[in-house]
Amino acid sequence: MAPKSNSPFFGSDYFVVQPHGLSQFQTMTAYLGGSAFQTIVDNPVTAYRQLVQQYAKDLSGKTVDPRVASAEAKAVFRANPVAASMSGVGPRLVGVGFKRV
């Protein structure tokens, strides 16, 4: 008989290392860690794209020249590159958690 699990969510074999060298827990942790890493590395590109889309229309709702929208997004990134690059990363990481589990 398999040992009883102390976790209400996982079976007793979830943390047991399998013959291939990893437990299910280690596999899931590596998978989620890789997804989180990819999200964080890709975030500056995603944030820039969203800023360009945000600046694509003026206050009256008319479409502006893409060069103008790009220049405004670049100005935001130059003014505060770290904050602009990490903009929205929290909700994206929560989404990774929901999407991957």
C-alpha positions, 0 to 999 in steps of 0.5 A: 500500500502506498504511503498516505499523502500529507497534502490535501491536493496531491497524491502520495506519489506526486513528490516521489522521484520516478525512474527517469529521475524527476518527480511530478512536482519537479517536472511541474516546477520546471515547467512553470519556472520556464514559462515564468522566465519566458514571460518576464524576458518577453515582457519588454517587447509586449509592453512596447507593443501595447504602448504603441497600440495605446498611442495609435489614436489621439485624444479625439479617437483619430488614428495617428501616424505609426511613427508618432505612436512609436516615438511616444512609446520610445519616449516612455521607455527612455524616461523609465526603462525598467518600469516600462519594461516590467509594466504589466508583468504581474497580471501576465505571470498570474495568467501563466499560472492559470494557463499552465496548471 
